Amino acid sequence: MLLPQSNPYVSGTTSLFEQFVRAGEERAHFTLPPQLHIFLVSCLAEHMSDPGITHRVLALEFLDSPARVGERGALALKWAGDAGLLLAGLFPERAFRLHVLPSYFSNMGQAMYLGLAAQLGARSLHERDRFFEEVAKRFPLLVRVLREAHARPETDWEAFRRFEAQLFD
């Protein structure tokens, strides 16, 4: 069975992403604050069935963002920020294929979340705007957790060689 046993309060898919994020935190040797951990799990679950995420042009979405207002605009900024986060963390090699800098996805994702925070702040939704400011501020940590979770696990031989190197340093 691929998915963990069902829990009446948490879907199997969410539980799977929870384990994925926990593995990334363990490999990165730090724990995200609870609200960012939950955000990352929900972001993965929300975009699991979005195959077009790898084909989004974040720069165009960023340029188009001032034209979008209200809830639709906020949702578009969040989805574009999520795309930047997932692409930076899980598919960074896409930047090379698109002939852009490796930091492109991170920079665009952070800019989208900051734009979302500003838009929410202008609508007096201060709790939400502070949250997305925090997401933008901690964006590199979120990317690191995703990269570590997605990284190929170390073989026994590689673990031994790393251990051996630490002994003689």
C-alpha positions as CSV (number, residue, x, y, z in Angstrom):
1,M,0.0,0.0,0.0
2,L,1.5,3.3,-1.0
3,L,-0.5,5.6,1.2
4,P,-0.4,5.3,5.0
5,Q,-3.3,3.8,6.8
6,S,-6.3,6.1,6.7
7,N,-7.0,8.5,9.5
8,P,-10.5,10.0,9.7
9,Y,-9.1,13.5,10.2
10,V,-6.2,13.5,7.7
11,S,-6.3,12.2,4.2
12,G,-3.7,9.6,3.1
13,T,-2.3,12.1,0.6
14,T,-1.8,14.7,3.2
15,S,-0.2,12.2,5.5
16,L,2.2,11.2,2.7
17,F,3.2,14.9,2.1
18,E,3.6,15.3,5.9
19,Q,6.1,12.4,5.9
20,F,7.8,14.0,2.8
21,V,8.2,17.4,4.6
22,R,9.4,15.7,7.8
23,A,12.0,13.8,5.8
24,G,13.2,17.1,4.3
25,E,13.4,18.7,7.7
26,E,15.4,15.8,9.1
27,R,17.9,15.9,6.2
28,A,18.2,19.6,6.5
29,H,18.8,19.3,10.3
30,F,16.1,21.8,11.3
31,T,12.4,22.0,12.0
32,L,10.2,24.6,10.3
33,P,7.8,26.6,12.6
34,P,4.5,24.7,12.8
35,Q,2.5,27.2,10.6
36,L,5.2,27.0,7.8
37,H,5.3,23.2,8.1
38,I,1.5,23.0,7.6
39,F,1.7,25.6,4.8
40,L,4.3,23.5,2.9
41,V,2.3,20.2,3.3
42,S,-0.9,21.9,2.1
43,C,1.0,23.5,-0.8
44,L,2.2,20.1,-1.9
45,A,-1.3,18.6,-1.6
46,E,-3.0,21.5,-3.3
47,H,-0.7,21.3,-6.4
48,M,-0.4,17.6,-6.6
49,S,-2.7,17.3,-9.6
50,D,-1.5,20.5,-11.4
51,P,0.7,19.2,-14.2
52,G,0.9,22.7,-15.8
53,I,2.9,24.0,-12.9
54,T,6.1,23.3,-14.7
55,H,5.0,25.3,-17.7
56,R,3.9,28.5,-16.0
57,V,5.7,31.7,-16.9
58,L,6.2,33.4,-13.6
59,A,7.5,36.7,-14.9
60,L,4.3,37.2,-17.0
61,E,2.2,36.4,-14.0
62,F,4.1,38.8,-11.9
63,L,3.7,41.6,-14.5
64,D,0.0,40.8,-14.8
65,S,-0.5,40.8,-11.0
66,P,-1.3,44.6,-10.5
67,A,-4.2,44.2,-13.0
68,R,-5.8,41.5,-10.8
69,V,-7.7,42.7,-7.7
70,G,-9.7,41.2,-4.9
71,E,-9.9,37.6,-4.1
72,R,-9.1,36.5,-7.7
73,G,-5.9,38.5,-7.6
74,A,-4.9,37.2,-4.2
75,L,-5.5,33.6,-5.4
76,A,-3.4,34.2,-8.6
77,L,-0.5,35.6,-6.6
78,K,-0.7,32.7,-4.1
79,W,-0.7,30.1,-6.9
80,A,2.2,31.8,-8.7
81,G,4.1,32.0,-5.4
82,D,3.4,28.3,-4.8
83,A,4.6,27.5,-8.3
84,G,7.9,29.4,-7.6
85,L,8.3,27.5,-4.4
86,L,7.7,24.1,-5.8
87,L,9.8,24.7,-8.9
88,A,12.7,26.1,-6.8
89,G,12.5,23.2,-4.4
90,L,11.6,20.2,-6.5
91,F,12.6,21.2,-10.1
92,P,15.5,23.7,-10.0
93,E,17.0,22.2,-13.2
94,R,14.0,23.8,-15.1
95,A,15.8,27.1,-14.8
96,F,18.6,25.9,-17.0
97,R,16.2,24.6,-19.5
98,L,14.5,28.0,-19.6
99,H,17.8,29.8,-19.9
100,V,17.3,31.8,-16.7
101,L,19.4,32.1,-13.5
102,P,19.1,29.3,-11.0
103,S,17.6,31.9,-8.5
104,Y,14.8,32.8,-10.9
105,F,12.1,30.6,-9.3
106,S,13.1,31.6,-5.8
107,N,13.1,35.3,-6.6
108,M,9.8,35.1,-8.4
109,G,8.2,33.1,-5.7
110,Q,9.3,35.5,-3.0
111,A,8.1,38.4,-5.0
112,M,4.7,36.8,-5.5
113,Y,4.3,36.2,-1.8
114,L,5.4,39.7,-0.9
115,G,2.9,41.1,-3.5
116,L,0.2,38.9,-1.9
117,A,1.1,40.2,1.6
118,A,1.0,43.8,0.3
119,Q,-2.4,43.2,-1.4
120,L,-3.8,41.6,1.8
121,G,-2.4,44.4,3.9
122,A,-4.1,47.0,1.7
123,R,-7.4,45.2,2.3
124,S,-6.8,45.2,6.1
125,L,-6.3,41.5,6.3
126,H,-3.3,42.0,8.6
127,E,-3.1,38.4,10.0
128,R,-2.9,36.9,6.5
129,D,-0.5,39.6,5.2
130,R,1.9,39.0,8.1
131,F,1.8,35.2,7.4
132,F,2.7,35.7,3.7
133,E,5.4,38.1,4.7
134,E,6.8,35.3,6.9
135,V,6.5,32.8,4.0
136,A,8.5,35.2,1.8
137,K,11.1,35.8,4.5
138,R,11.5,32.1,5.1
139,F,11.3,31.1,1.5
140,P,14.9,29.8,1.3
141,L,14.2,27.5,4.2
142,L,11.1,26.1,2.6
143,V,13.1,25.5,-0.7
144,R,15.8,23.8,1.3
145,V,13.3,21.4,3.0
146,L,11.9,20.5,-0.4
147,R,15.3,20.0,-2.0
148,E,16.4,17.8,0.9
149,A,13.2,15.8,0.8
150,H,13.5,15.3,-2.9
151,A,17.3,14.4,-2.8
152,R,18.3,10.9,-3.5
153,P,18.9,9.1,-0.3
154,E,22.5,8.3,0.6
155,T,23.6,4.7,0.0
156,D,25.3,2.7,2.8
157,W,28.7,3.1,1.1
158,E,28.3,6.9,0.8
159,A,27.2,7.2,4.5
160,F,30.2,5.1,5.6
161,R,32.6,7.3,3.5
162,R,31.1,10.5,5.0
163,F,31.4,9.0,8.5
164,E,34.9,7.9,7.9
165,A,35.9,11.4,6.6
166,Q,34.4,13.0,9.7
167,L,36.5,10.6,11.9
168,F,39.8,11.7,10.4
169,D,39.1,15.5,10.2
